[in-house]
Amino acid sequence: ISVRESSGIELCSNYLGVDAINLVDPTLLLTCNNYISVLSDNNKANEISGAFAYVLDQTANKKDLVKSCAAHLGETNVYYIQDLSDNSVYQWINAFKSAKCIITDSFHGTVFSIIFNKPFVVIANNKRGRARFDSILSLLGLKDRLIDDNAEATSIVKASSTAIDWSDVNKKLNDCRERSLEFLSQALTD
């Protein structure tokens, strides 16, 4: 059994009596070039020139956090998913590809920020399962990108002003990707 959260290993052991392995979410098995290859020229024309806010559970407080994070990331233009003209999967992928930075409360928003190597800040979303955010960010050495939805200015500045060493992150991600693909290959042949 494979799980995408490290906390799932203990749960599988305690409640199912089985050993589990922590692997990356399936969306991370593909590279940015795999995702870019599905974009048509029409989708590429609708690029974002600023920050992309992919916020699933919108609140007034999160809107303020998005503005603050975007400002600290050097962006004054903030585009929300609602600002995309057709909200297609292609335009969604293109928003992650073309944005200057990302602010999100979504696990997959976090994943695609990483895939496209974008400066990003994650607003913890306890309602949708914080363990998976903690797990992937810890695995890739990006835990400092996570802030609580009641974050103070110092947390926002720290999360948004620290440069990301993408060569280190991508090496860790490639190692995780290889490990996950080996597991899947083995599981399919057994």
Salt bridges, closest charged atoms under 4 A:
GLU5 OE2 - ARG4 NE 2.96
ASP25 OD1 - ARG4 NH1 2.59
ASP25 OD2 - HIS108 NE2 3.28
GLU47 OE2 - LYS97 NZ 2.97
ASP57 OD1 - LYS127 NZ 3.46
ASP57 OD2 - ARG128 NE 2.74
ASP105 OD2 - LYS62 NZ 2.66
ASP134 OD1 - ARG130 NE 3.45
ASP134 OD1 - LYS143 NZ 3.45
ASP148 OD1 - ARG130 NH1 2.68
ASP168 OD2 - LYS172 NZ 3.14
ASP175 OD2 - LYS171 NZ 3.26
